[in-house]
Amino acid sequence: MSTIKIVPLGGVRENGKNMYIAEVEDEIFVLDCGLKYPENELLGIDVVIPDFTYLVENIDRVAGIFLTHGHADAIGALPYLLSKVHVPVFGTALTIELAKLNVGDHADSKDFNDFHVVDAHTEIDFEHATISFFRTTHTIPDSIGVNLKTKEGNIVYTGDFKFDQSAIPMYETDFGRLAEIGKEGVLALLSDSSNAENPAQVVSELQIADEVFDTIRYWEGRIIVACVASNLQRVQQVLDAAHRSNRKIVLTGQDFQRIINTAIKLDKLKLPSEELIISVKDMKKYQADQLVILETGTMGEPIKSLQKMANGTHRVVKIKEGDLVYITTTPTTAMETAVAKTEDIVYRAGGVVKQISDNMRVSGHANPNDLQLMLNLMKPKYFVPIQGEYRQLAAHADLAHELGIPYKNIFITGRGDILEYSKQKMNVAGSTTAENIMIDGIGVGDIGNIVLRDRRILSEDGIFVAVVTINRREKRIVSPAKITSRGFVYVKTSKDLMKEASVIVTEIVEKHLESNDFEWSKLKQDIREQLSRYLFEQTKRRPVILPVIMEATQRKGRKAAN
C-alpha cells in the first residue's frame, strides 16, 4: 500500500501563488509554481512567492515540476525556484515558451534549460505514479489539468478552469477525458475555488467577443483598451474586433510584444491581417476613429498606465476629449478602489470609461454549477478545495457536501499543512514551513514583518531624527542635538516642538555620559522611549524615531624632538 501526501505551499486561503506538492512514496511531484501580486499593506513589495524550504530540503526526491498554464499565478515563481533546485519542468508548448521567457529574465536561472513539452495525450511513467494531462478551458490557450495515477487511485489537480460549451477548439475542455479519469477512481481532487461563492452565471467567450466587437465598432473616437497581457483570449477578441471595425492596433505594453510574438509563432494567437498592428510613431497617420491602443501588463499595471495617460505622464499616449477607455479585465477586490480612482481621473481628462464587467459576469474560473459538474465527473473520495481565500474554499466545500461528500472527507487546508493518506484513510499529519517570501527589487526574502511594520509607520506618521555628537572621554556634548523630521510635522510651524525635543535629547545624553556604565544601546533606547512619549503627548502620532549618536575623537600629536 502506497503512502501519499498532499502539501499546499501556496494557493490556499489566498488568491494566486498556486503551488502544491503530491508525494507518492519517495517521489515528489510539484504542481505549478506561481506568485501573487502584493496587496496594499505590503508597501514596496513587488511580488510574493511560496516558501521553497520543503523542496530544497528534499531535492533528491523531486521528480519534476508540472505547469498547468502560462499565467503568473502558475509560472511566476519558477525562476526563483530554479535558482535553488534544478529539476525537470513539464508543460504545454505555449506554457513552456512563456516559462522560458520568465526564467530567462532572471540572472540566477537564465541558464536553466531542462524543459519538456507535453500535451493532452502525454503519459509519463515514474516509479510510483504515472502522470497524464487533460485539456481545460481558461483565458489562455494550452491550459491543462494534471492527473497522477497511483496504486491507491488518481490524484487530480484541475488548475484554473471553467466550462464553456461555445469555446473554440483551441480552448475546449476534454469532457471525455474527465469522465474517463473519474471512472478509473479518484482518490483526491484538488479543484479551483476562485468563483465558488458567486452564483452569477459566467457568460461565454462568444458573448464576450460580441460585446467587445460592438463596443469597438460603435465608438466614434479613439479607443484605449486595458488588458492583462497573459489573457490571450481577450487579446484575440480585441484584435478581431479592431480588424472587423477597420481600425489599427497600437501596442504600448513593454513586455507584450514578446508574448504576442511567442503566441503567434505557436499559432495560439492569430493576426487577422499583417497590417493590423502599427508602430507608435505611425499613430499620427491615422484619424482617432481608426485607432485602438492596446495597453497591457500584469494585474494592476494596465490600470496604472491608464492613470499616467490621464495625468499626461505616459510615455506615448495622453487621454483627450472623445477617448473611450475600455477596461476588459475584471478587477480583483484589492484593485476595485484603484479602478474607481482611475475612472475619475479619466473623466477629468475628458475621456469616457467602460468596463467589460459592467453588463456581464466575466471570469476565467468556474462558477458553482461548473464546480459541481467537475465533482460529479471526478467523484473523488477526498476533496481539497484550493485556489481561493478561506470563504471561497468553504463555499466550495459546501458545494461538495451537497453532492454527498461528507465533511470529514473534505480538507480546507492552510499553507504547509500535510495531508497524509495511509492505511486507507486521509488525515492531517502535521505541517511544514510555508511562509510568504517577499520580493523587493533584487532582494528575495530579506523583507520581513519588522521592515514592513517600519514602512507602514513611515507611511503613516513619518520619521523623526535626532543627531548628537559627543566626546565620551571628556563626558561632554561636542555638538548640541539637531532635530530633523520627514512626513511627521511641518518644521517651520513646529519650532517649539523641535526645540523641546532637542532639550530632551540633550538631557538624556548628559545623564548617560555621567553614568559609570555607559552603553550605546541603552542611550539610544532611552532617547526613543522618552521622545516617543513626548511626541505622542503633543501630537498623538508615533513616528519612527531614529537617534544618531556620533563620537568625536581627538588625535594626539607627536611630541617634537629635543
Secondary structure, DSSP 8 states (H G I E B T S, - for coil): ---EEEEEEESBSBSS--EEEEEETTEEEEE----B---TTSTT--EEE---HHHHHTGGGEEEEE---SSHHHHTTHHHHHTT----EEE-HHHHHHHHHHHHTSTTTTT---EEE--TT-EEE-SS-EEEEEE-B-SSTT-EEEEEEETTEEEEE--S-B--TT--GGG---HHHHHHHHHH-EEEEEEE-TTTT--S----HHHHHHHHHHHHHH--S-EEEEEETT-HHHHHHHHHHHHHTT-EEEE--TTHHHHHHHHHHTTSS--S-TTSEE-GGGGGGS-GGGEEEEEEESTTHHHHHHHHHHHT--SS----TT-EEEE-S---GGGHHHHHHHHHHHHHTT-EEEEGGGTS---SS--HHHHHHHHHHH--SEEEEESB-HHHHHHHHHHHHHTT--GGGB----TTEEEEEETTEEEEEEE-----EEEETTEES---HHHHHHHHHHHHH-EEEEEEEEETTTTEEEEEEEEEEESS--GGG-HHHHHHHHHHHHHHHHHHHHSSS--HHHHHHHHHHHHHHHHHHHHS---EEEEEEEE-----------
